[in-house]
Amino acid sequence: MTNSFTNDNSSLSTEPLPPVERRKKPLRSCIESALELYFMHLEGQQPSNLYKMVLDEIEVPLLESVMRYTRHNQSKAAEILGINRNTLRKKLKHHSID
């Protein structure tokens, strides 16, 4: 069975994405590679709460980066993220992001 996940310079990938596809979707490729590694290292254990784990891993750096980009302007950050300002505040509080 071939592996659709890709990771440059890794033995994980049996069919790496063409260079154009890697450029189009670099975040997607990183996530796919990270998940493939995660599954490989489970050593027979059943994963649990994977959806929440992945969202938490992605949401924190996303929020931190956007807050830095907007110089902590929550209105601008919420607009960039496409979410309500109150939702942004709730997420910032939940993740203890100043």
Residue frames as a rotation matrix with the C-alpha (Angstrom) as fourth column:
MET 1
0.585 0.811 0.000 0.00
0.811 -0.585 0.000 0.00
0.000 0.000 -1.000 0.00
THR 2
-0.285 -0.726 0.626 1.44
0.685 -0.611 -0.396 3.37
0.670 0.316 0.672 -0.95
ASN 3
-0.157 0.102 -0.982 1.74
0.878 -0.442 -0.186 6.26
-0.453 -0.891 -0.020 1.43
SER 4
0.385 0.372 0.845 0.08
0.760 -0.647 -0.062 9.53
0.523 0.666 -0.532 0.42
PHE 5
0.906 -0.127 -0.404 1.81
0.209 -0.696 0.687 11.45
-0.368 -0.707 -0.604 3.21
THR 6
0.531 -0.760 0.374 4.92
0.458 -0.114 -0.882 13.38
0.713 0.639 0.288 2.35
ASN 7
0.889 -0.400 -0.224 7.91
0.011 -0.470 0.882 14.52
-0.459 -0.787 -0.414 4.32
ASP 8
0.726 -0.670 -0.154 10.98
-0.389 -0.215 -0.896 15.80
0.567 0.710 -0.417 2.52
ASN 9
-0.273 -0.961 0.042 14.20
-0.681 0.162 -0.714 13.98
0.680 -0.223 -0.698 3.40
SER 10
-0.193 0.277 0.941 12.27
-0.859 0.417 -0.299 11.20
-0.475 -0.866 0.157 5.13
SER 11
-0.981 -0.141 -0.132 11.79
-0.185 0.881 0.436 7.52
0.055 0.452 -0.890 4.56
LEU 12
-0.457 0.880 0.126 8.08
0.010 0.147 -0.989 7.95
-0.889 -0.451 -0.076 5.35
SER 13
0.254 0.620 -0.742 7.14
-0.675 -0.437 -0.595 9.04
-0.693 0.652 0.307 1.89
THR 14
-0.272 -0.296 0.916 6.82
0.422 0.818 0.390 6.37
-0.865 0.492 -0.097 -0.74
GLU 15
-0.070 0.283 0.957 5.08
0.968 -0.211 0.133 8.72
0.239 0.936 -0.259 -3.16
PRO 16
-0.547 -0.157 -0.822 6.03
0.521 -0.833 -0.187 12.33
-0.655 -0.531 0.538 -2.43
LEU 17
0.630 0.762 -0.151 3.84
0.423 -0.499 -0.757 15.06
-0.652 0.413 -0.636 -3.79
PRO 18
0.238 -0.535 0.811 5.17
0.890 -0.214 -0.403 16.70
0.389 0.817 0.425 -6.93
PRO 19
-0.701 -0.628 -0.338 7.12
0.712 -0.639 -0.290 19.92
-0.033 -0.444 0.895 -6.17
VAL 20
-0.691 0.499 0.524 4.23
-0.128 -0.797 0.590 22.11
0.712 0.341 0.614 -7.38
GLU 21
0.347 0.869 -0.353 1.78
0.227 0.287 0.931 20.40
0.910 -0.404 -0.098 -4.99
ARG 22
-0.030 -0.427 -0.904 4.17
0.991 0.106 -0.083 20.84
0.131 -0.898 0.420 -2.04
ARG 23
-0.934 -0.336 0.118 4.36
0.328 -0.941 -0.081 24.57
0.138 -0.037 0.990 -2.76
LYS 24
-0.370 0.876 0.310 0.58
-0.164 -0.390 0.906 24.88
0.914 0.285 0.288 -3.06
LYS 25
0.695 0.718 0.042 -0.18
-0.258 0.195 0.946 23.15
0.672 -0.668 0.320 0.24
PRO 26
-0.341 -0.931 -0.133 2.85
-0.208 0.212 -0.955 23.27
0.917 -0.298 -0.266 2.55
LEU 27
-0.439 0.233 0.867 0.79
-0.898 -0.138 -0.418 23.41
0.022 -0.963 0.270 5.75
ARG 28
0.671 0.740 -0.046 -1.30
-0.741 0.670 -0.042 20.45
-0.001 0.063 0.998 4.67
SER 29
0.423 -0.603 -0.676 1.85
-0.132 0.697 -0.705 18.47
0.896 0.387 0.216 3.86
CYS 30
-0.609 -0.660 0.441 3.32
-0.497 -0.115 -0.860 19.26
0.618 -0.743 -0.258 7.29
ILE 31
-0.064 0.682 0.729 0.16
-0.973 0.121 -0.198 18.14
-0.223 -0.722 0.655 9.04
GLU 32
0.814 0.354 -0.461 -0.08
-0.494 0.839 -0.227 14.94
0.307 0.413 0.858 7.01
SER 33
0.011 -0.906 -0.424 3.58
-0.135 0.419 -0.898 14.14
0.991 0.067 -0.118 7.76
ALA 34
-0.630 -0.229 0.742 3.17
-0.716 -0.198 -0.670 14.85
0.300 -0.953 -0.039 11.47
LEU 35
0.339 0.841 0.423 0.09
-0.913 0.402 -0.067 12.62
-0.226 -0.363 0.904 11.66
GLU 36
0.680 -0.168 -0.714 1.82
-0.281 0.839 -0.465 9.82
0.677 0.517 0.523 9.82
LEU 37
-0.452 -0.892 -0.009 4.69
-0.247 0.135 -0.960 9.99
0.857 -0.432 -0.281 12.33
TYR 38
-0.356 0.422 0.834 2.20
-0.934 -0.140 -0.328 10.07
-0.022 -0.896 0.444 15.19
PHE 39
0.715 0.694 -0.087 0.48
-0.699 0.713 -0.051 6.91
0.026 0.097 0.995 13.93
MET 40
0.355 -0.666 -0.656 3.81
-0.164 0.647 -0.745 5.16
0.920 0.372 0.121 13.36
HIS 41
-0.656 -0.722 0.220 4.90
-0.281 -0.036 -0.959 5.81
0.700 -0.691 -0.180 16.94
LEU 42
0.217 0.822 0.527 1.71
-0.900 -0.041 0.433 4.57
0.378 -0.569 0.731 18.62
GLU 43
-0.772 -0.623 -0.125 3.22
-0.557 0.758 -0.340 1.08
0.306 -0.193 -0.932 18.89
GLY 44
-0.695 0.545 -0.469 -0.16
0.402 0.835 0.376 -0.62
0.596 0.073 -0.799 18.83
GLN 45
-0.691 0.469 -0.550 -1.92
0.457 -0.306 -0.835 1.77
-0.560 -0.829 -0.002 21.18
GLN 46
0.038 0.818 0.574 -5.29
0.984 -0.131 0.121 3.15
0.175 0.560 -0.810 20.15
PRO 47
-0.888 -0.313 0.338 -5.25
0.276 -0.949 -0.154 6.93
0.369 -0.044 0.928 19.63
SER 48
0.048 0.929 -0.367 -7.87
0.999 -0.043 0.021 8.96
0.004 -0.368 -0.930 21.48
ASN 49
0.597 0.330 -0.731 -9.06
0.418 -0.906 -0.068 12.55
-0.685 -0.265 -0.679 21.32
LEU 50
-0.300 -0.785 0.542 -7.06
0.878 -0.006 0.478 13.00
-0.372 0.620 0.691 18.10
TYR 51
0.235 0.469 0.852 -9.32
0.777 -0.617 0.126 15.73
0.584 0.632 -0.509 16.76
LYS 52
0.986 0.147 -0.075 -8.92
0.159 -0.727 0.668 17.88
0.044 -0.671 -0.740 19.88
MET 53
0.352 -0.929 -0.110 -5.19
0.516 0.095 0.851 17.19
-0.780 -0.357 0.513 20.05
VAL 54
-0.301 -0.460 0.836 -4.62
0.954 -0.139 0.267 18.31
-0.006 0.877 0.480 16.45
LEU 55
0.507 0.557 0.657 -6.82
0.556 -0.794 0.245 21.39
0.659 0.241 -0.713 16.80
ASP 56
0.929 -0.203 -0.309 -5.01
0.183 -0.474 0.861 22.44
-0.321 -0.857 -0.403 19.98
GLU 57
0.041 -0.985 0.165 -1.63
0.693 0.147 0.706 21.93
-0.720 0.086 0.689 18.31
ILE 58
-0.328 -0.104 0.939 -2.64
0.892 -0.362 0.272 24.05
0.312 0.926 0.211 15.33
GLU 59
0.608 0.739 0.290 -4.80
0.610 -0.669 0.426 26.66
0.509 -0.082 -0.857 17.07
VAL 60
0.654 -0.374 -0.657 -2.20
0.511 -0.422 0.749 27.91
-0.557 -0.826 -0.085 19.56
PRO 61
-0.470 -0.883 -0.018 0.53
0.605 -0.337 0.721 28.84
-0.643 0.328 0.692 17.05
LEU 62
-0.259 0.472 0.843 -2.14
0.839 -0.323 0.438 30.22
0.479 0.820 -0.312 14.70
LEU 63
0.779 0.618 -0.105 -3.53
0.572 -0.634 0.521 32.51
0.255 -0.466 -0.847 17.38
GLU 64
0.376 -0.723 -0.580 -0.08
0.511 -0.361 0.780 33.54
-0.773 -0.590 0.233 18.61
SER 65
-0.571 -0.631 0.525 1.12
0.766 -0.180 0.617 34.35
-0.295 0.754 0.587 15.09
VAL 66
0.008 0.663 0.748 -1.96
0.750 -0.499 0.434 36.38
0.661 0.558 -0.502 14.19
MET 67
0.843 0.283 -0.458 -1.82
0.531 -0.573 0.624 38.27
-0.086 -0.769 -0.633 17.48
ARG 68
-0.078 -0.936 -0.342 1.84
0.570 -0.324 0.756 39.16
-0.818 -0.136 0.559 16.86
TYR 69
-0.551 -0.108 0.828 1.02
0.828 -0.195 0.526 40.16
0.105 0.975 0.196 13.27
THR 70
0.275 0.770 0.576 -1.75
0.565 -0.614 0.551 42.49
0.778 0.174 -0.604 14.42
ARG 71
-0.684 -0.616 0.391 0.31
-0.014 -0.525 -0.851 43.77
0.730 -0.588 0.350 17.38
HIS 72
-0.858 0.343 -0.382 -2.31
0.507 0.447 -0.737 42.28
-0.082 -0.826 -0.558 19.71
ASN 73
-0.676 0.708 -0.204 -5.22
-0.719 -0.694 -0.028 44.12
-0.161 0.128 0.979 18.12
GLN 74
-0.675 0.424 0.605 -8.04
0.118 0.870 -0.478 41.68
-0.729 -0.251 -0.637 18.78
SER 75
0.389 0.855 -0.345 -10.45
-0.250 -0.263 -0.932 43.31
-0.887 0.448 0.111 16.32
LYS 76
0.172 -0.418 -0.892 -7.96
-0.984 -0.122 -0.133 43.01
-0.053 0.900 -0.432 13.46
ALA 77
-0.825 -0.524 0.210 -6.98
-0.531 0.847 0.027 39.50
-0.192 -0.089 -0.977 14.52
ALA 78
-0.272 0.817 0.509 -10.60
0.068 0.543 -0.837 38.35
-0.960 -0.193 -0.203 14.61
GLU 79
0.568 0.477 -0.671 -11.18
-0.573 -0.355 -0.738 39.82
-0.590 0.804 0.071 11.17
ILE 80
-0.244 -0.758 -0.605 -8.09
-0.966 0.242 0.087 38.09
0.080 0.606 -0.791 9.74
LEU 81
-0.917 -0.133 0.377 -9.15
-0.238 0.940 -0.246 34.78
-0.322 -0.315 -0.893 11.31
GLY 82
-0.595 0.761 -0.257 -12.73
-0.328 0.061 0.943 35.18
0.733 0.646 0.214 10.15
ILE 83
-0.290 0.495 -0.819 -14.16
0.824 0.565 0.050 34.74
0.487 -0.660 -0.572 13.63
ASN 84
0.684 0.610 0.400 -16.10
0.240 -0.707 0.666 36.93
0.689 -0.359 -0.630 16.04
ARG 85
-0.131 -0.768 0.627 -14.01
-0.456 -0.515 -0.726 39.03
0.880 -0.381 -0.283 18.45
ASN 86
0.324 0.314 0.892 -15.72
-0.945 0.145 0.292 37.40
-0.038 -0.938 0.344 21.44
THR 87
0.997 -0.020 -0.081 -14.83
0.007 0.987 -0.160 33.98
0.083 0.159 0.984 20.05
LEU 88
0.268 -0.960 0.075 -11.23
0.107 -0.048 -0.993 35.10
0.957 0.274 0.090 19.69
ARG 89
-0.085 -0.272 0.958 -11.17
-0.846 -0.488 -0.214 36.35
0.526 -0.830 -0.189 23.28
LYS 90
0.748 0.437 0.499 -12.56
-0.635 0.688 0.350 33.03
-0.191 -0.579 0.792 24.49
LYS 91
0.865 -0.464 -0.188 -9.91
0.290 0.771 -0.567 31.10
0.409 0.437 0.802 22.56
LEU 92
0.025 -0.884 0.466 -7.10
-0.222 -0.460 -0.860 33.35
0.975 -0.082 -0.208 23.81
LYS 93
0.116 0.107 0.988 -8.26
-0.981 -0.144 0.131 32.87
0.156 -0.984 0.088 27.38
HIS 94
0.944 0.312 0.107 -8.69
-0.322 0.943 0.086 29.10
-0.074 -0.115 0.991 26.92
HIS 95
0.662 -0.746 -0.068 -5.08
0.544 0.541 -0.642 28.79
0.515 0.388 0.764 25.67
SER 96
0.634 -0.374 -0.677 -3.70
0.537 -0.417 0.733 31.36
-0.556 -0.828 -0.064 28.16
ILE 97
-0.227 -0.633 0.740 -2.48
0.945 -0.326 0.012 33.63
0.234 0.703 0.672 25.38
ASP 98
-0.264 0.070 -0.962 -2.04
0.552 -0.807 -0.210 37.25
-0.791 -0.587 0.175 26.41
